[in-house]
Amino acid sequence: LLYASGDSGANCKSGKFTPNMPASSPYVTAVGGTQPAAGYPAPGSESAIGLSSGGFSNYWPMPDWQKTAVEGYLKQSGIPAPEKYAVNTTGRGFPDIAAQATDFCVTPFGC
């Protein structure tokens, strides 16, 4: 099952980020959104779009296959400290994949 990671950006309740359901469930493939960035359409020239969501589940544990990737991601410079935003980085990370979420035509009659 493919499921949107969220259509309203990150949710925040009582000063804590709250992951979207069912996107944070390990039983779906969560799809995040991207937008064109500098150098587009060259490979690697997309960035996350604000209307999408992602993060870590507060319910489902992180699967073993995500641990190395998440550890590497969190070590990158420019990543906000998880404790600053009360983010639980021990849960299942999502989205699993991402796709272009803006600047494309969807119509049965052509663009």
Order of alpha helices (4+ residues) and beta strands (2+ residues): beta-beta-beta-beta-beta-beta-alpha-beta-beta
